[in-house]
């Protein structure tokens, strides 16, 4: 049925459909867009990473799984996906290496993709440095024996308690050992972690909501990396973490992403919301969300 009032009136009068007005060609959906990006993904992937087909399949799964992700701009989605590809990280929440989070950009009034490098992703990139010899990160609970001291002779001791006597978390820490004999550690208490979480646009959504403990430990790892030599890949990962990249070209990888003021929109599907219908999607991906038009955003979310 026509959605144009003039066409419906003409159809009613003549009994046949009016000739459609000229319309510009529709932008491809993000599902189709990912299919077209496979050659660029293949070129960006490091030699040790999986093939472009695997990255594309994971990205398509995320489009179906994460609400509003399929409504994001193609530029920001392509930028996030190419960053993951260049770093050799899987762009999905299952591995914990990287997350693609949609958020509402107030200035352009559209959804954009924010890349969040996960705890496992940070660790994976750390091990690519030739000086990397060890990296540990743990949660300290109320029942644990724990003591630490900074200074010229730093000390860190942690004896975990087993079973139900653990209690609630009190601290998180990360320790790194280098092949040249050096080492460093960072300890954050729960208040330190909460202060950092509250500064994140995704503080109540995404991995902070589903994997709080892992994100708290990632926060320690990220603070620790400020004290350590970093590989080029790790330095880029830190620069692009929690930012939006709109330039998917190789040159865009060397430029830190933009931190844009916006709001991550919480999922509504669990409360009865539905994903938009799909049209013009390859048969093998039938049933996946449409990406042409953003869904309406409640006034309170803008």
For each residue, the residues with C-beta under 8 A, 3 or more apart:
1: 8
2: 7 8 11 17 18 20
3:
4: 7 8 21
5: 8 9
6: 9 10 18
7: 2 4 10 11 17 18 20
8: 1 2 4 5 11 12
9: 5 6 12 13
10: 6 7 13 14 17 18
11: 2 7 8 14 15 16 17 18
12: 8 9 15
13: 9 10
14: 10 11 18
15: 11 12
16: 11
17: 2 7 10 11 20
18: 2 6 7 10 11 14
19:
20: 2 7 17 23
21: 4
22:
23: 20
24:
25:
26: 280 292
27: 74 292
28: 32 33 36
29: 32 33 70 278 280 281 290 291 292
30: 33 34 63 69 70 72 74 77 291
31: 34 35 60 63 70 278 281 282 285 288 289 291
32: 28 29 35 36 280 281 282
33: 28 29 30 36 37 74 77 78 291
34: 30 31 37 38 56 59 60 63 81
35: 31 32 38 56 282
36: 28 32 33
37: 33 34 40 41 56 78 81 82 248
38: 34 35 41 42 52 53 56
39: 42 43 52
40: 37 43 44 82 85 248
41: 37 38 44 45 52 55 56 81 82 85
42: 38 39 45 51 52
43: 39 40
44: 40 41 82 85 86 250 253
45: 41 42 49 50 51 52 55 85 86 88
46: 49 86 87 88 233
47:
48: 88
49: 45 46 55 85 88
50: 45 54 55 90
51: 42 45 54 55
52: 38 39 41 42 45 55 56 85
53: 38 56 57
54: 50 51 57 58 90
55: 41 45 49 50 51 52 58 59 81 84 85 90 91
56: 34 35 37 38 41 52 53 59 60
57: 53 54 60 61
58: 54 55 61 62 90 91 92
59: 34 55 56 62 63 81 91 92 100
60: 31 34 56 57 63 64 285 288
61: 57 58 64 65 92
62: 58 59 65 66 69 91 92 93 100
63: 30 31 34 59 60 66 69 70 288 289 291
64: 60 61 70 287 288 289
65: 61 62 69 93
66: 62 63 69 100 101 102 267
67: 102 267 268 269 273 275
68: 71 72 102 111 265 267 294 295
69: 30 62 63 65 66 72 77 100 101 102 111 113 289
70: 29 30 31 63 64 275 276 288 289 290 291
71: 68 102 111 276 289 291 293 294 295
72: 30 68 69 76 77 102 110 111 112 113 291
73: 76 77 110 111 112 113 246
74: 27 30 33 77 78 291
75: 78 79 246 247 248
76: 72 73 79 80 112 113 244 245 246
77: 30 33 69 72 73 74 80 81 100 113
78: 33 37 74 75 81 82 248
79: 75 76 82 83 113 115 244 245 246 247 248 252 257
80: 76 77 83 84 91 100 113 114 115 244 245
81: 34 37 41 55 59 77 78 84 85 91 100 248
82: 37 40 41 44 78 79 85 86 245 248 252 253
83: 79 80 86 87 115 236 240 245 253 257
84: 55 80 81 87 89 90 91 97 98 100 115
85: 40 41 44 45 49 52 55 81 82 88
86: 44 45 46 82 83 233 236 250 253
87: 46 83 84 98 117 121 125 233 236 237
88: 45 46 48 49 85 124 233
89: 84 95 97 98 117 118 121 124 125 237
90: 50 54 55 58 84 94 95 97 98
91: 55 58 59 62 80 81 84 97 98 99 100
92: 58 59 61 62 95 97 98 99 100
93: 62 65 96 99 118 206 207 210 211
94: 90
95: 89 90 92 98 118 120
96: 93 118 119 120 121 207 211 214
97: 84 89 90 91 92 117 118 120 121 124
98: 84 87 89 90 91 92 95 115 116 117 118 121
99: 91 92 93 115 116 118 206 207
100: 59 62 66 69 77 80 81 84 91 92 113 114 115
101: 66 69 113 114 115 116 202 205 206 264
102: 66 67 68 69 71 72 111 112 113 114 264 265
103: 111 112 114 201 202 262 263 264 265
104: 109 110 111 262 263 264 265 297 301 302
105: 108 109 110 111 112 244 260 262
106: 109 261 262 263 302
107: 260 261 262
108: 105 112
109: 104 105 106 302
110: 72 73 104 105 294
111: 68 69 71 72 73 102 103 104 105 265 294
112: 72 73 76 102 103 105 108 244 246 260 262
113: 69 72 73 76 77 79 80 100 101 102 244
114: 80 100 101 102 103 201 202 242 243 244 264
115: 79 80 83 84 98 99 100 101 240 241 242 243 244 245 257
116: 98 99 101 202 206 207 241 242
117: 87 89 97 98 121 122 218 237 238 240 241
118: 89 93 95 96 97 98 99 121 122 207 211 214 215 218
119: 96 122 123 137 211 214 215 217 218 221
120: 95 96 97 123 124 214
121: 87 89 96 97 98 117 118 124 125 237
122: 117 118 119 125 126 218 221 222 225 234 237
123: 119 120 126 127 135 137 221
124: 88 89 97 120 121 127 128
125: 87 89 121 122 128 231 233 234 237
126: 122 123 129 132 135 176 221 225 228 231 234
127: 123 124 132 135
128: 124 125 132 231 233 234
129: 126 132 229 230 231 234
130: 179
131: 178 179 180 229
132: 126 127 128 129 135 176 178 179
133: 177 178 179
134: 175 176 177
135: 123 126 127 132 174 175 176 177 221
136: 174 175
137: 119 123 172 173 174 175 217 220 221
138: 158 160 172 173 217
139: 169 171 172 213 216 217
140: 144 146 158 160 169 170 171 172 173
141: 144 160 161 166 167 168 169 170
142: 166 167 168 169 170
143: 161 165 166 167
144: 140 141 158 159 160 161 166 170
145: 157 158 159 161
146: 140 157 158 159 170 171
147: 155 156 157
148: 154 155 156 157 173 185 187
149: 153 154 155 156
150: 154
151: 154
152:
153: 149
154: 148 149 150 151 185
155: 147 148 149
156: 147 148 149 173 175 185 187
157: 145 146 147 148
158: 138 140 144 145 146 173
159: 144 145 146
160: 138 140 141 144 166
161: 141 143 144 145 165 166 167
162: 165 166
163: 166
164:
165: 143 161 162
166: 141 142 143 144 160 161 162 163
167: 141 142 143 161 170
168: 141 142
169: 139 140 141 142 172 190 213 216
170: 140 141 142 144 146 167 189 190
171: 139 140 146 187 188 189 190
172: 137 138 139 140 169 187 188 189 190 193 216 217 219 220
173: 137 138 140 148 156 158 185 186 187 188 220
174: 135 136 137 185 186 217 220 221 223 224
175: 134 135 136 137 156 183 184 185 224
176: 126 132 134 135 183 184 185 224 228
177: 133 134 135 182 183
178: 131 132 133 181 182 183 228 229
179: 130 131 132 133
180: 131
181: 178
182: 177 178
183: 175 176 177 178
184: 175 176 224 227 228
185: 148 154 156 173 174 175 176 224
186: 173 174 220 223 224 227
187: 148 156 171 172 173 220
188: 171 172 173 192 193 196 216 219 220 223
189: 170 171 172 192 193
190: 169 170 171 172 193 194
191: 194 195
192: 188 189 195 196
193: 172 188 189 190 196 197 216 219
194: 190 191 197 198
195: 191 192 198 199
196: 188 192 193 199 200 219
197: 193 194 200 203 208 215 216 219
198: 194 195 203
199: 195 196 203
200: 196 197 203 208 242
201: 103 114 242 262 263 264
202: 101 103 114 116 205 206 207 208 242 264
203: 197 198 199 200 208
204: 208 209 264 266
205: 101 202 208 209 264 265 266 267
206: 93 99 101 116 202 209 210 264
207: 93 96 99 116 118 202 210 211 214 215
208: 197 200 202 203 204 205 211 212 215
209: 204 205 206 212
210: 93 206 207
211: 93 96 118 119 207 208 214 215
212: 208 209 215 216
213: 139 169 216 217
214: 96 118 119 120 207 211 217 218
215: 118 119 197 207 208 211 212 218 219
216: 139 169 172 188 193 197 212 213 219 220
217: 119 137 138 139 172 174 213 214 220 221
218: 117 118 119 122 214 215 221 222
219: 172 188 193 196 197 215 216 222 223
220: 137 172 173 174 186 187 188 216 217 223 224
221: 119 122 123 126 135 137 174 217 218 224 225
222: 122 218 219 225 226 238 241
223: 174 186 188 219 220 226
224: 174 175 176 184 185 186 220 221 227 228
225: 122 126 221 222 228 230 234 238
226: 222 223
227: 184 186 224
228: 126 176 178 184 224 225
229: 129 131 178
230: 129 225 234 235 238
231: 125 126 128 129 234 235
232: 235 236
233: 46 86 87 88 125 128 236 237
234: 122 125 126 128 129 225 230 231 237 238
235: 230 231 232 238 239
236: 83 86 87 232 233 239 240 253 254
237: 87 89 117 121 122 125 233 234 240 241
238: 117 222 225 230 234 235 241
239: 235 236 243 256 257
240: 83 115 117 236 237 243 245 256 257
241: 115 116 117 222 237 238
242: 114 115 116 200 201 202 259
243: 114 115 239 240 256 257 258 259
244: 76 79 80 105 112 113 114 115 257 258 259 260
245: 76 79 80 82 83 115 240 248 252 253 257 258
246: 73 75 76 79 112 252 258
247: 75 79 251 252 255
248: 37 40 75 78 79 81 82 245 252
249: 252
250: 44 86 253 254
251: 247 254 255
252: 79 82 245 246 247 248 249 255
253: 44 82 83 86 236 245 250
254: 236 250 251
255: 247 251 252
256: 239 240 243
257: 79 83 115 239 240 243 244 245
258: 243 244 245 246
259: 242 243 244
260: 105 107 112 244
261: 106 107
262: 103 104 105 106 107 112 201
263: 103 104 106 201 301 302
264: 101 102 103 104 114 201 202 204 205 206
265: 68 102 103 104 111 205 297 301
266: 204 205 301
267: 66 67 68 205 270 273
268: 67 271 272 273
269: 67 272 273 274 275
270: 267 273
271: 268
272: 268 269
273: 67 267 268 269 270
274: 269
275: 67 70 269 289
276: 70 71 289 290 293 295
277: 290
278: 29 31 281 286 287 288 289 290
279: 290
280: 26 29 32
281: 29 31 32 278 285 286 288 290
282: 31 32 35 285 286
283: 286
284:
285: 31 60 281 282 288
286: 278 281 282 283
287: 64 278
288: 31 60 63 64 70 278 281 285
289: 31 63 64 69 70 71 275 276 278
290: 29 70 276 277 278 279 281 293
291: 29 30 31 33 63 70 71 72 74
292: 26 27 29
293: 71 276 290
294: 68 71 110 111 297
295: 68 71 276
296:
297: 104 265 294 301 302
298: 301 302
299: 302
300:
301: 104 263 265 266 297 298
302: 104 106 109 263 297 298 299
